[in-house]
Amino acid sequence: MTDIGDTLPKVTVKDSTGADVALGELKGPFVLYYYPKADTPGCTNEAKDFTALAADFSKTGTAVYGVSKDKPAKLAKFAAKYDLAVTLLSDEESDATEQMGAWVEKSMYGKKYMGIERCTFLIGKDGKVVQVWHNVKVKGHAEDVLAAAKAL
């Protein structure tokens, strides 16, 4: 599980165009937020909240990336549908998701299954994790992350 002070794993994911993105080579500061599934209510609201604050994140020099297991084509459709201003990344193989500690056992109606935990990582200029949020509640979360980014 990735924690404060860690660097990101040396894994490659895809962006919404299908191009490779090496997580460990992204330049900070940036936000990496994990969400379960594109175009579902909570995930849509979270993406819209980060999009609404995109100009404020940009003023701090902080990029915002959202990661799920959705295919790049689905991410492109999701971004276009809601005019999202965040970069969406696809981790279909779960390599990054597992190494970051975002692939967890979940439970719904008594049934246990594996899925993505809604969590967020703030990465500093040096490429190290400076803050982690687990079990994120969407309402107000983007504002909390922005406040932390401003404090860098």
Summary of the structure (lengths in Angstrom):
residues: 152
radius of gyration: 14.2
end to end distance: 22.7
largest distance: 44.3
contacts: 488
relative contact order: 0.24
helix: 32%
strand: 30%
